[in-house]
Amino acid sequence: KAQRIIGISGSLRKDSFNRHVLAAATEFTETDVTLHTYDLAAIPLFNGDLEDGGDPASVADFKRAIAESDGLFIVTPEYHHGMPGVLKNAIDWAGSDANHNVLKDMPAAMIGASPTMFGTAFSQQQLKQSLVAAGASVMQQPSVFIAHANKKIDENGVITNEDTKAMITSSLRAFSEWIDHKQT
Ligand code: FNR
């Protein structure tokens, strides 16, 4: 069965390593799997008052995009040993029960890139916790940490390291198979 996966980057930066990884992931998808990227830039800061009478338009659009997907694929950087506020904010909106929690039972997987040697391990740990708390179903394996990303992605955003390309492809393939497995 054809699958539609929504892909988000935890970094809004134009030349973000993580944005480049997400862009590369869209090219690597197989014919029956489409990865649609969704930009978090328009999502306002979470404020429960804004949920009264329905979500703000940008949030409603984001939540609809998740709800219409078979899975959520997140590519995240790490800030101060945690996930970016941008990403946590998006999860708080998407997983809020006030209107509709679109993360409930949603298959989710993550990868991340950072110039340091730990490659977003702390960030991903935190991200997993929040996704689980929101009711998402989080794929646990394989873990993909793209460490020393500055040596694997060039200034044009091209992934120059073959192992890294293979890791991105295999994580998406594993996610797609894992979603299929859950649905049978
Ligand atoms: C960082 N960076 C970083 N890296 C890391 O591996 N662990 C960390 O705890 C942090 N902390 C951190 C805090 C803040 C505020 C910034 C701006 C950066 C470095 C970070 O990995 C690097 O800037 C990446 O390039 C960010 O990802 P994108 O934007 O390239 O996708």
py3Dmol code that shows the C-alpha trace and the ligand (Angstrom):
import py3Dmol

protein = """\
ATOM      1  CA  LYS A   1       0.000   0.000   0.000  1.00  0.00           C
ATOM      2  CA  ALA A   2       1.268   3.484  -0.873  1.00  0.00           C
ATOM      3  CA  GLN A   3       2.445   5.492   2.096  1.00  0.00           C
ATOM      4  CA  ARG A   4       2.475   9.176   2.737  1.00  0.00           C
ATOM      5  CA  ILE A   5       5.004  10.372   5.299  1.00  0.00           C
ATOM      6  CA  ILE A   6       5.291  13.919   6.597  1.00  0.00           C
ATOM      7  CA  GLY A   7       8.853  15.087   7.249  1.00  0.00           C
ATOM      8  CA  ILE A   8       9.751  18.000   9.504  1.00  0.00           C
ATOM      9  CA  SER A   9      13.049  19.647  10.373  1.00  0.00           C
ATOM     10  CA  GLY A  10      13.646  20.938  13.894  1.00  0.00           C
ATOM     11  CA  SER A  11      15.873  23.659  12.440  1.00  0.00           C
ATOM     12  CA  LEU A  12      14.391  26.601  10.530  1.00  0.00           C
ATOM     13  CA  ARG A  13      17.773  27.788   9.262  1.00  0.00           C
ATOM     14  CA  LYS A  14      18.086  27.900   5.464  1.00  0.00           C
ATOM     15  CA  ASP A  15      21.475  26.190   5.436  1.00  0.00           C
ATOM     16  CA  SER A  16      20.613  23.797   8.224  1.00  0.00           C
ATOM     17  CA  PHE A  17      22.346  20.426   8.144  1.00  0.00           C
ATOM     18  CA  ASN A  18      19.085  18.884   9.266  1.00  0.00           C
ATOM     19  CA  ARG A  19      17.090  20.590   6.533  1.00  0.00           C
ATOM     20  CA  HIS A  20      19.626  19.220   4.027  1.00  0.00           C
ATOM     21  CA  VAL A  21      19.267  15.735   5.484  1.00  0.00           C
ATOM     22  CA  LEU A  22      15.484  15.984   5.196  1.00  0.00           C
ATOM     23  CA  ALA A  23      15.790  17.190   1.593  1.00  0.00           C
ATOM     24  CA  ALA A  24      18.078  14.260   0.829  1.00  0.00           C
ATOM     25  CA  ALA A  25      15.585  11.901   2.434  1.00  0.00           C
ATOM     26  CA  THR A  26      12.846  13.053   0.042  1.00  0.00           C
ATOM     27  CA  GLU A  27      15.038  12.019  -2.896  1.00  0.00           C
ATOM     28  CA  PHE A  28      15.768   8.610  -1.475  1.00  0.00           C
ATOM     29  CA  THR A  29      12.172   7.535  -0.967  1.00  0.00           C
ATOM     30  CA  GLU A  30      10.921   4.529  -2.821  1.00  0.00           C
ATOM     31  CA  THR A  31       8.166   4.681  -5.412  1.00  0.00           C
ATOM     32  CA  ASP A  32       5.361   3.643  -3.095  1.00  0.00           C
ATOM     33  CA  VAL A  33       6.510   5.985  -0.318  1.00  0.00           C
ATOM     34  CA  THR A  34       6.248   9.753  -0.594  1.00  0.00           C
ATOM     35  CA  LEU A  35       7.898  12.018   1.939  1.00  0.00           C
ATOM     36  CA  HIS A  36       6.327  15.467   2.079  1.00  0.00           C
ATOM     37  CA  THR A  37       8.287  18.092   3.955  1.00  0.00           C
ATOM     38  CA  TYR A  38       6.426  20.534   6.151  1.00  0.00           C
ATOM     39  CA  ASP A  39       7.999  23.784   7.345  1.00  0.00           C
ATOM     40  CA  LEU A  40       7.429  24.709  10.978  1.00  0.00           C
ATOM     41  CA  ALA A  41       8.278  28.393  10.499  1.00  0.00           C
ATOM     42  CA  ALA A  42       4.648  29.563  10.517  1.00  0.00           C
ATOM     43  CA  ILE A  43       3.676  27.819  13.766  1.00  0.00           C
ATOM     44  CA  PRO A  44       3.132  30.378  16.564  1.00  0.00           C
ATOM     45  CA  LEU A  45       4.283  29.867  20.141  1.00  0.00           C
ATOM     46  CA  PHE A  46       1.933  27.557  21.970  1.00  0.00           C
ATOM     47  CA  ASN A  47      -0.737  29.362  23.935  1.00  0.00           C
ATOM     48  CA  GLY A  48      -3.800  27.492  25.159  1.00  0.00           C
ATOM     49  CA  ASP A  49      -5.916  30.625  24.750  1.00  0.00           C
ATOM     50  CA  LEU A  50      -5.353  30.401  20.987  1.00  0.00           C
ATOM     51  CA  GLU A  51      -7.060  26.991  20.940  1.00  0.00           C
ATOM     52  CA  ASP A  52     -10.415  28.402  21.987  1.00  0.00           C
ATOM     53  CA  GLY A  53     -12.877  28.046  19.134  1.00  0.00           C
ATOM     54  CA  GLY A  54     -10.427  26.044  17.002  1.00  0.00           C
ATOM     55  CA  ASP A  55      -6.713  26.144  16.272  1.00  0.00           C
ATOM     56  CA  PRO A  56      -5.009  29.085  14.519  1.00  0.00           C
ATOM     57  CA  ALA A  57      -4.992  28.513  10.735  1.00  0.00           C
ATOM     58  CA  SER A  58      -1.286  27.609  10.525  1.00  0.00           C
ATOM     59  CA  VAL A  59      -1.649  25.088  13.339  1.00  0.00           C
ATOM     60  CA  ALA A  60      -4.804  23.595  11.858  1.00  0.00           C
ATOM     61  CA  ASP A  61      -2.973  23.194   8.542  1.00  0.00           C
ATOM     62  CA  PHE A  62      -0.023  21.513  10.237  1.00  0.00           C
ATOM     63  CA  LYS A  63      -2.262  19.175  12.214  1.00  0.00           C
ATOM     64  CA  ARG A  64      -4.236  18.279   9.092  1.00  0.00           C
ATOM     65  CA  ALA A  65      -0.984  17.433   7.298  1.00  0.00           C
ATOM     66  CA  ILE A  66      -0.031  15.066  10.115  1.00  0.00           C
ATOM     67  CA  ALA A  67      -3.498  13.513  10.340  1.00  0.00           C
ATOM     68  CA  GLU A  68      -3.468  12.797   6.587  1.00  0.00           C
ATOM     69  CA  SER A  69      -0.111  11.011   6.871  1.00  0.00           C
ATOM     70  CA  ASP A  70       0.799   7.429   7.678  1.00  0.00           C
ATOM     71  CA  GLY A  71       3.841   8.511   9.649  1.00  0.00           C
ATOM     72  CA  LEU A  72       5.836  11.435  10.995  1.00  0.00           C
ATOM     73  CA  PHE A  73       9.556  11.575  10.191  1.00  0.00           C
ATOM     74  CA  ILE A  74      11.533  14.119  12.205  1.00  0.00           C
ATOM     75  CA  VAL A  75      15.039  15.367  11.473  1.00  0.00           C
ATOM     76  CA  THR A  76      16.323  17.260  14.471  1.00  0.00           C
ATOM     77  CA  PRO A  77      19.352  19.210  15.600  1.00  0.00           C
ATOM     78  CA  GLU A  78      20.388  19.441  19.246  1.00  0.00           C
ATOM     79  CA  TYR A  79      20.440  22.654  21.263  1.00  0.00           C
ATOM     80  CA  HIS A  80      21.864  22.624  24.775  1.00  0.00           C
ATOM     81  CA  HIS A  81      21.554  18.867  25.027  1.00  0.00           C
ATOM     82  CA  GLY A  82      17.883  18.965  24.181  1.00  0.00           C
ATOM     83  CA  MET A  83      15.502  19.250  21.260  1.00  0.00           C
ATOM     84  CA  PRO A  84      14.984  22.710  19.704  1.00  0.00           C
ATOM     85  CA  GLY A  85      12.167  24.790  21.164  1.00  0.00           C
ATOM     86  CA  VAL A  86      10.732  24.995  17.646  1.00  0.00           C
ATOM     87  CA  LEU A  87      10.175  21.246  17.642  1.00  0.00           C
ATOM     88  CA  LYS A  88       8.868  20.980  21.206  1.00  0.00           C
ATOM     89  CA  ASN A  89       6.464  23.800  20.423  1.00  0.00           C
ATOM     90  CA  ALA A  90       5.175  21.989  17.329  1.00  0.00           C
ATOM     91  CA  ILE A  91       4.672  18.791  19.353  1.00  0.00           C
ATOM     92  CA  ASP A  92       2.802  20.698  22.056  1.00  0.00           C
ATOM     93  CA  TRP A  93       0.353  21.995  19.463  1.00  0.00           C
ATOM     94  CA  ALA A  94      -0.006  18.730  17.557  1.00  0.00           C
ATOM     95  CA  GLY A  95      -0.404  16.649  20.696  1.00  0.00           C
ATOM     96  CA  SER A  96      -2.843  18.932  22.459  1.00  0.00           C
ATOM     97  CA  ASP A  97      -6.187  17.365  23.309  1.00  0.00           C
ATOM     98  CA  ALA A  98      -8.024  20.706  23.256  1.00  0.00           C
ATOM     99  CA  ASN A  99      -9.012  20.298  19.626  1.00  0.00           C
ATOM    100  CA  HIS A 100      -7.672  17.008  18.329  1.00  0.00           C
ATOM    101  CA  ASN A 101      -4.431  15.252  19.310  1.00  0.00           C
ATOM    102  CA  VAL A 102      -3.068  14.171  15.927  1.00  0.00           C
ATOM    103  CA  LEU A 103      -0.045  12.478  17.497  1.00  0.00           C
ATOM    104  CA  LYS A 104      -2.179   9.854  19.218  1.00  0.00           C
ATOM    105  CA  ASP A 105      -1.151   6.457  17.770  1.00  0.00           C
ATOM    106  CA  MET A 106       0.797   8.225  14.989  1.00  0.00           C
ATOM    107  CA  PRO A 107       3.894   6.252  13.912  1.00  0.00           C
ATOM    108  CA  ALA A 108       6.966   8.456  14.373  1.00  0.00           C
ATOM    109  CA  ALA A 109      10.670   8.113  13.668  1.00  0.00           C
ATOM    110  CA  MET A 110      13.602  10.463  14.016  1.00  0.00           C
ATOM    111  CA  ILE A 111      17.142  11.070  12.892  1.00  0.00           C
ATOM    112  CA  GLY A 112      19.432  14.018  13.541  1.00  0.00           C
ATOM    113  CA  ALA A 113      22.635  15.699  12.475  1.00  0.00           C
ATOM    114  CA  SER A 114      25.103  17.771  14.437  1.00  0.00           C
ATOM    115  CA  PRO A 115      28.705  18.887  14.006  1.00  0.00           C
ATOM    116  CA  THR A 116      29.636  17.408  17.390  1.00  0.00           C
ATOM    117  CA  MET A 117      30.626  13.842  18.135  1.00  0.00           C
ATOM    118  CA  PHE A 118      27.330  12.821  19.781  1.00  0.00           C
ATOM    119  CA  GLY A 119      25.172  13.609  16.760  1.00  0.00           C
ATOM    120  CA  THR A 120      21.929  14.668  18.520  1.00  0.00           C
ATOM    121  CA  ALA A 121      21.719  11.694  20.925  1.00  0.00           C
ATOM    122  CA  PHE A 122      20.464  13.856  23.814  1.00  0.00           C
ATOM    123  CA  SER A 123      18.029  15.715  21.618  1.00  0.00           C
ATOM    124  CA  GLN A 124      16.537  12.500  20.247  1.00  0.00           C
ATOM    125  CA  GLN A 125      16.150  11.037  23.719  1.00  0.00           C
ATOM    126  CA  GLN A 126      14.112  14.044  24.778  1.00  0.00           C
ATOM    127  CA  LEU A 127      12.122  14.054  21.561  1.00  0.00           C
ATOM    128  CA  LYS A 128      11.179  10.394  22.050  1.00  0.00           C
ATOM    129  CA  GLN A 129       9.921  11.110  25.552  1.00  0.00           C
ATOM    130  CA  SER A 130       7.695  13.943  24.400  1.00  0.00           C
ATOM    131  CA  LEU A 131       6.313  11.984  21.457  1.00  0.00           C
ATOM    132  CA  VAL A 132       5.493   9.039  23.715  1.00  0.00           C
ATOM    133  CA  ALA A 133       3.857  11.403  26.210  1.00  0.00           C
ATOM    134  CA  ALA A 134       1.659  12.730  23.395  1.00  0.00           C
ATOM    135  CA  GLY A 135       0.603   9.170  22.527  1.00  0.00           C
ATOM    136  CA  ALA A 136       2.702   8.659  19.393  1.00  0.00           C
ATOM    137  CA  SER A 137       4.113   5.270  18.538  1.00  0.00           C
ATOM    138  CA  VAL A 138       7.869   5.760  18.256  1.00  0.00           C
ATOM    139  CA  MET A 139      10.158   3.474  16.270  1.00  0.00           C
ATOM    140  CA  GLN A 140      13.099   2.553  18.497  1.00  0.00           C
ATOM    141  CA  GLN A 141      15.520   1.054  15.989  1.00  0.00           C
ATOM    142  CA  PRO A 142      17.656   1.808  14.058  1.00  0.00           C
ATOM    143  CA  SER A 143      19.079   4.839  15.880  1.00  0.00           C
ATOM    144  CA  VAL A 144      20.594   7.299  13.449  1.00  0.00           C
ATOM    145  CA  PHE A 145      22.987   9.915  14.801  1.00  0.00           C
ATOM    146  CA  ILE A 146      24.817  11.882  12.131  1.00  0.00           C
ATOM    147  CA  ALA A 147      27.843  13.112  14.068  1.00  0.00           C
ATOM    148  CA  HIS A 148      30.475  15.492  12.597  1.00  0.00           C
ATOM    149  CA  ALA A 149      27.837  16.599  10.082  1.00  0.00           C
ATOM    150  CA  ASN A 150      30.078  19.447   8.904  1.00  0.00           C
ATOM    151  CA  LYS A 151      32.405  16.828   7.403  1.00  0.00           C
ATOM    152  CA  LYS A 152      29.603  14.858   5.723  1.00  0.00           C
ATOM    153  CA  ILE A 153      27.461  17.606   4.205  1.00  0.00           C
ATOM    154  CA  ASP A 154      29.049  20.217   1.951  1.00  0.00           C
ATOM    155  CA  GLU A 155      28.300  23.949   1.704  1.00  0.00           C
ATOM    156  CA  ASN A 156      25.724  23.288  -1.036  1.00  0.00           C
ATOM    157  CA  GLY A 157      23.823  20.907   1.190  1.00  0.00           C
ATOM    158  CA  VAL A 158      24.990  17.816  -0.668  1.00  0.00           C
ATOM    159  CA  ILE A 159      25.537  14.718   1.458  1.00  0.00           C
ATOM    160  CA  THR A 160      29.068  13.792   0.442  1.00  0.00           C
ATOM    161  CA  ASN A 161      29.499  10.846   2.796  1.00  0.00           C
ATOM    162  CA  GLU A 162      28.243   7.525   1.386  1.00  0.00           C
ATOM    163  CA  ASP A 163      27.651   5.939   4.793  1.00  0.00           C
ATOM    164  CA  THR A 164      25.512   8.900   5.784  1.00  0.00           C
ATOM    165  CA  LYS A 165      23.438   8.587   2.611  1.00  0.00           C
ATOM    166  CA  ALA A 166      22.965   4.896   3.334  1.00  0.00           C
ATOM    167  CA  MET A 167      21.937   5.634   6.923  1.00  0.00           C
ATOM    168  CA  ILE A 168      19.292   8.111   5.792  1.00  0.00           C
ATOM    169  CA  THR A 169      17.913   5.661   3.228  1.00  0.00           C
ATOM    170  CA  SER A 170      17.886   2.731   5.600  1.00  0.00           C
ATOM    171  CA  SER A 171      16.173   4.671   8.354  1.00  0.00           C
ATOM    172  CA  LEU A 172      13.350   5.658   5.996  1.00  0.00           C
ATOM    173  CA  ARG A 173      13.071   2.134   4.663  1.00  0.00           C
ATOM    174  CA  ALA A 174      12.971   0.750   8.199  1.00  0.00           C
ATOM    175  CA  PHE A 175      10.294   3.291   9.125  1.00  0.00           C
ATOM    176  CA  SER A 176       8.170   2.424   6.104  1.00  0.00           C
ATOM    177  CA  GLU A 177       8.430  -1.317   6.835  1.00  0.00           C
ATOM    178  CA  TRP A 178       7.686  -0.727  10.499  1.00  0.00           C
ATOM    179  CA  ILE A 179       4.522   1.225   9.617  1.00  0.00           C
ATOM    180  CA  ASP A 180       3.429  -1.600   7.287  1.00  0.00           C
ATOM    181  CA  HIS A 181       4.073  -4.166   9.970  1.00  0.00           C
ATOM    182  CA  LYS A 182       1.931  -2.250  12.461  1.00  0.00           C
ATOM    183  CA  GLN A 183      -0.953  -2.080  10.029  1.00  0.00           C
ATOM    184  CA  THR A 184      -1.106  -5.799   9.279  1.00  0.00           C
TER     185      THR A 184
END
"""
ligand_1 = """\
31
FNR
C 24.022 24.201 19.402
N 24.738 23.104 18.921
C 24.782 21.938 19.652
N 25.230 20.769 19.092
C 25.208 19.621 19.798
O 25.563 18.572 19.287
N 24.800 19.621 21.107
C 24.338 20.738 21.721
O 23.949 20.669 22.879
C 24.325 21.953 20.986
N 23.850 23.116 21.542
C 23.578 24.197 20.732
C 22.850 25.274 21.214
C 22.497 26.325 20.375
C 21.656 27.450 20.887
C 22.908 26.309 19.031
C 22.500 27.413 18.079
C 23.671 25.281 18.566
C 25.352 23.148 17.592
C 24.355 22.670 16.554
O 24.428 21.258 16.453
C 24.711 23.294 15.214
O 24.518 24.701 15.287
C 23.904 22.714 14.085
O 24.405 23.209 12.864
C 22.421 23.049 14.221
O 21.650 22.297 13.334
P 21.245 22.846 11.893
O 20.628 24.195 12.069
O 22.519 22.925 11.090
O 20.313 21.821 11.357
"""
view = py3Dmol.view(width=600, height=400)
view.addModel(protein, "pdb")
view.setStyle({"model": 0}, {"cartoon": {"style": "trace"}})
view.addModel(ligand_1, "xyz")
view.setStyle({"model": 1}, {"stick": {}})
view.zoomTo()
view.show()
